[in-house]
Every structure is written in C-alpha cells, then in structure tokens.
Amino acid sequence: MTKLSVNINKIAVVRNSRGGNLPDVVRAAEDIERFGADGITVHPRPDGRHIRYADVRELKRVLRTELNVEGNPIPSFVDLVLETRPAQVTLVPDAPDAITSSAGWDTLANREFLTAIAAKFRERGIRVSIFVDPDPRMVAGAKACGADRVELYTEAYAREYAADPAAAVAPYLAAAEEARRQGLGLNAGHDLSLENLRYYLTRIPWTDEVSIGHALICDALYYGLENTVQLYRRESGH
C-alpha cells in the first residue's frame, strides 16, 4: 500500500494572501490527518510565501502522522530540520525564486555536498529522500550519497500521460526498478492527480509514498477536503 502525504503549501498561500490566520494551516493539517492521510508534506521557502518556518515548528508539535519537510538544504533550512526532526526530509534543488520544483538533483555532480547533508540528518534519526529526475544514474547516485529513499519528479509523467500513458511512465519504471535494485525506498511527487495517480501506481506498485498538494487542494474546492482525501486514498490503493 502506497502512503498518501498531503502537501499543504497551497492552504498557506490562501492564508498569506490576506494576512491573519484564515485558513488555519495547522488545523487544516490536523483535519487532513483525521480524514485519513498518512502524512503531511510542507516545503518552506526562504521568502515565506506559503509555509513558514514557524508553521513547521507548530506542525511537528501537533501532528500524529509523518511530517515530511521538503526544501533546498541552505543553512537556515538545515537548522530548521535539525531542530524539528521530522520523520523525513526531502532534499530539493530549488532556486530561491522558484515558483515550484522544476528539476531533480544531479546526484553525481553534487555527491560530496549531498553526502555530507544526508549524513547530518541521518545522525538525528531523520529519513533522507533525494528528489531526482527519472534517470537510473541519478537514482544510483542518490544511494551513493547515503539517501534512504528517492522521490521521482513526476511532472513529465503528468504532462505526457494523456497522450500515451505507457510511454509517459516508462522512464519512471526504469528508475523505480533501479531504486529497488539499490535497496532504496521510493517516493513520487509533482502534478500527480486523480486522473493519473492510479495508473502510475499500478505500474510501480512498490512506491512507498506519494506527495500530492496542488491537484488535491484544487479538487477540494469542488469535492470538499474530507471527500477529496478519501478519493486520493482510494486511488493510492487504500
């Protein structure tokens, strides 16, 4: 069974657009847990335009399921993760001004840096996932860096799914098979939706976790948050 981690960044975007605390990000996360999600994902960025560092601290205090904190391991992010000790940290090579994640790590070119960062987190008992493109070489490189898991960047799969699902998933299947050979756990995320999630997991059923935010929150505007979490649980094999 693949776990569903719900990314709540978009809820924070709505809050930040008006100031104050509506919607309440922490309450929303607790509700999403209660509705059946297996975890909560957040991706704090340096400009605080959605999830803020203070949110991460409060979420760690109240959540009962796994907290996954994503981000570029700049010094302030590293300090935050070491302080809050989430269940998982996902290393993403975002530029500070990135609208959203747009590429995985080159784990070969950045091996020395990623190895040092991964060791620092693992020493504190934090599971380390490295965000990579669907390239078996990058997956093997993540293993060499000391990662526990890789997260496959699924934007290309989502973009190409409607035209040819089998072709869209093929590079992900190859990367996932490499992860299994390497003994790495396997996550996936970015633009997964009710339309394309089931097919992906049917082809790669050993996926440990999917992280879904934008599509899920958009769907919740129509279906309601509780119902939407249940719909995604169903698509992920619950």
C-alpha positions as CSV (number, residue, x, y, z in Angstrom):
1,M,0.0,0.0,0.0
2,T,1.4,3.4,-1.0
3,K,1.1,6.1,1.7
4,L,-0.5,9.4,0.9
5,S,1.3,12.5,2.2
6,V,-0.7,15.7,1.5
7,N,1.2,18.8,0.7
8,I,-0.5,21.8,2.4
9,N,1.5,24.7,0.8
10,K,-1.5,25.9,-1.1
11,I,-3.5,26.3,2.1
12,A,-0.8,28.5,3.4
13,V,-0.9,30.5,0.1
14,V,-4.5,31.4,0.7
15,R,-3.8,32.4,4.3
16,N,-0.9,34.6,3.4
17,S,-2.8,36.4,0.7
18,R,-4.9,38.2,3.3
19,G,-2.8,38.1,6.5
20,G,-4.2,36.7,9.7
21,N,-4.7,33.0,10.2
22,L,-7.6,32.1,7.9
23,P,-7.4,29.3,6.8
24,D,-5.6,27.9,9.8
25,V,-2.8,25.8,8.3
26,V,-2.2,23.7,11.4
27,R,-5.9,23.0,11.9
28,A,-6.2,22.0,8.2
29,A,-3.3,19.6,8.6
30,E,-4.9,18.0,11.7
31,D,-8.1,17.7,9.8
32,I,-6.3,16.1,6.8
33,E,-4.8,13.6,9.2
34,R,-8.2,12.8,10.6
35,F,-9.6,12.4,7.1
36,G,-7.2,9.6,6.5
37,A,-3.9,10.9,5.1
38,D,-0.8,9.1,6.1
39,G,1.3,12.2,6.4
40,I,1.7,15.9,5.8
41,T,4.3,17.5,3.5
42,V,5.5,21.1,3.6
43,H,8.0,22.9,1.5
44,P,9.1,26.1,3.3
45,R,11.0,28.5,1.1
46,P,13.2,31.4,2.2
47,D,10.7,34.1,1.2
48,G,8.0,32.5,3.4
49,R,5.4,32.9,0.6
50,H,3.5,29.9,1.7
51,I,4.6,27.6,4.5
52,R,6.7,29.4,7.1
53,Y,9.4,28.1,9.4
54,A,7.0,28.8,12.3
55,D,4.4,26.6,10.7
56,V,6.9,23.7,10.6
57,R,7.6,24.0,14.3
58,E,3.9,24.0,15.2
59,L,3.1,21.1,12.8
60,K,5.8,19.0,14.3
61,R,4.3,19.7,17.8
62,V,0.8,18.5,16.9
63,L,0.9,16.0,14.1
64,R,0.5,12.3,14.8
65,T,1.3,11.0,11.3
66,E,4.6,11.5,9.5
67,L,5.8,15.0,8.7
68,N,7.9,15.4,5.5
69,V,9.8,18.6,5.1
70,E,11.0,19.4,1.6
71,G,13.5,22.0,0.6
72,N,16.8,23.2,-0.7
73,P,19.3,22.5,2.1
74,I,20.5,26.0,2.6
75,P,21.8,26.7,6.2
76,S,18.5,28.0,7.6
77,F,16.6,25.0,6.2
78,V,19.2,22.6,7.6
79,D,18.9,24.2,11.0
80,L,15.1,24.0,10.9
81,V,15.1,20.4,10.1
82,L,17.7,19.5,12.7
83,E,15.6,21.5,15.3
84,T,12.2,19.9,14.4
85,R,13.4,16.4,13.5
86,P,10.6,15.5,11.1
87,A,10.1,11.8,10.1
88,Q,11.5,12.6,6.6
89,V,13.4,15.4,4.9
90,T,13.3,15.6,1.1
91,L,16.2,17.4,-0.5
92,V,15.1,19.5,-3.5
93,P,17.4,21.7,-5.6
94,D,15.1,24.7,-5.7
95,A,16.4,28.2,-6.6
96,P,15.2,30.8,-4.0
97,D,12.9,32.4,-6.5
98,A,11.4,29.1,-8.0
99,I,7.7,29.1,-8.3
100,T,7.7,25.3,-7.8
101,S,10.1,22.5,-8.1
102,S,11.4,22.2,-11.7
103,A,14.2,19.6,-11.6
104,G,15.8,16.8,-9.6
105,W,19.3,16.7,-8.2
106,D,22.3,15.8,-10.3
107,T,23.4,13.3,-7.6
108,L,26.7,12.7,-9.4
109,A,27.9,16.3,-9.7
110,N,26.7,17.1,-6.2
111,R,27.7,13.9,-4.5
112,E,30.1,15.4,-1.9
113,F,27.6,18.1,-0.8
114,L,24.6,15.7,-0.7
115,T,26.6,13.0,1.2
116,A,27.5,15.5,3.9
117,I,23.9,16.8,4.2
118,A,22.4,13.3,4.3
119,A,24.8,12.2,7.0
120,K,23.9,15.2,9.2
121,F,20.2,14.4,9.0
122,R,20.5,10.6,9.4
123,E,22.6,11.1,12.5
124,R,19.5,12.7,14.0
125,G,17.3,9.8,13.0
126,I,15.7,11.7,10.1
127,R,14.9,9.6,7.0
128,V,16.5,11.3,3.9
129,S,14.9,11.3,0.5
130,I,16.6,12.9,-2.5
131,F,14.4,14.4,-5.3
132,V,15.6,13.1,-8.7
133,D,14.5,13.0,-12.3
134,P,13.6,9.6,-13.6
135,D,17.1,8.6,-14.5
136,P,18.6,5.4,-13.2
137,R,22.1,7.0,-12.9
138,M,20.7,9.7,-10.6
139,V,18.9,7.1,-8.5
140,A,22.2,5.1,-8.1
141,G,23.9,8.4,-7.3
142,A,21.4,9.0,-4.5
143,K,22.3,5.7,-3.0
144,A,26.0,6.6,-3.1
145,C,25.1,9.8,-1.3
146,G,23.6,7.9,1.6
147,A,19.9,8.5,0.9
148,D,17.3,6.3,2.4
149,R,14.8,7.0,-0.5
150,V,14.5,8.8,-3.7
151,E,11.5,10.9,-4.8
152,L,10.9,10.7,-8.5
153,Y,9.9,14.1,-10.0
154,T,6.7,13.2,-11.9
155,E,6.0,16.4,-13.8
156,A,6.9,14.9,-17.1
157,Y,4.8,11.8,-16.4
158,A,1.8,14.0,-15.6
159,R,2.3,16.2,-18.7
160,E,2.6,13.3,-21.1
161,Y,0.1,10.9,-19.5
162,A,-3.0,11.9,-21.6
163,A,-1.2,11.3,-24.9
164,D,0.4,8.0,-24.1
165,P,0.3,6.6,-20.5
166,A,2.7,3.7,-21.2
167,A,5.3,5.9,-22.8
168,A,4.9,8.5,-20.0
169,V,5.5,6.0,-17.2
170,A,8.3,4.1,-18.9
171,P,11.3,6.1,-17.7
172,Y,9.8,6.1,-14.2
173,L,9.5,2.4,-14.2
174,A,13.2,2.1,-15.2
175,A,14.2,4.5,-12.4
176,A,12.0,2.7,-9.9
177,E,13.5,-0.6,-10.8
178,E,16.9,0.8,-10.2
179,A,15.8,2.1,-6.8
180,R,14.6,-1.4,-5.9
181,R,18.0,-2.8,-7.1
182,Q,19.8,-0.3,-4.9
183,G,17.7,-1.1,-1.9
184,L,16.3,2.5,-1.8
185,G,12.8,3.4,-0.7
186,L,10.7,5.0,-3.4
187,N,8.6,8.2,-3.3
188,A,6.9,10.2,-6.1
189,G,5.5,13.7,-6.4
190,H,4.6,16.6,-8.6
191,D,1.4,17.0,-10.6
192,L,0.0,13.6,-9.6
193,S,-3.8,13.8,-9.7
194,L,-7.0,11.8,-9.6
195,E,-6.6,11.4,-13.4
196,N,-3.1,9.9,-13.5
197,L,-2.3,8.5,-10.0
198,R,-3.8,5.1,-10.2
199,Y,-2.1,4.2,-13.5
200,Y,1.3,5.2,-12.1
201,L,0.9,3.1,-9.0
202,T,-0.4,0.1,-11.0
203,R,2.8,0.1,-13.0
204,I,5.1,0.9,-10.0
205,P,3.2,-0.7,-7.0
206,W,6.3,-0.7,-4.8
207,T,6.1,3.1,-4.4
208,D,6.3,3.8,-0.7
209,E,4.7,7.3,-0.7
210,V,3.2,9.9,-3.0
211,S,3.2,13.6,-2.0
212,I,0.3,15.5,-3.5
213,G,-0.7,19.1,-3.0
214,H,-1.7,21.3,-5.8
215,A,-4.1,19.0,-7.5
216,L,-5.6,17.7,-4.2
217,I,-6.3,21.2,-2.9
218,C,-7.8,22.2,-6.3
219,D,-10.1,19.2,-6.2
220,A,-11.1,20.0,-2.6
221,L,-12.6,23.3,-3.9
222,Y,-15.2,21.2,-5.7
223,Y,-15.5,18.0,-3.7
224,G,-14.7,19.1,-0.2
225,L,-11.5,18.4,1.7
226,E,-12.6,15.3,3.5
227,N,-14.1,13.7,0.4
228,T,-11.0,14.6,-1.7
229,V,-8.6,13.0,0.8
230,Q,-10.7,9.8,0.6
231,L,-10.7,9.9,-3.2
232,Y,-6.9,10.1,-3.3
233,R,-6.6,7.4,-0.7
234,R,-8.7,5.2,-2.9
235,E,-6.6,5.9,-6.0
236,S,-3.4,5.2,-4.0
237,G,-4.6,1.7,-3.0
238,H,-6.2,2.2,0.4
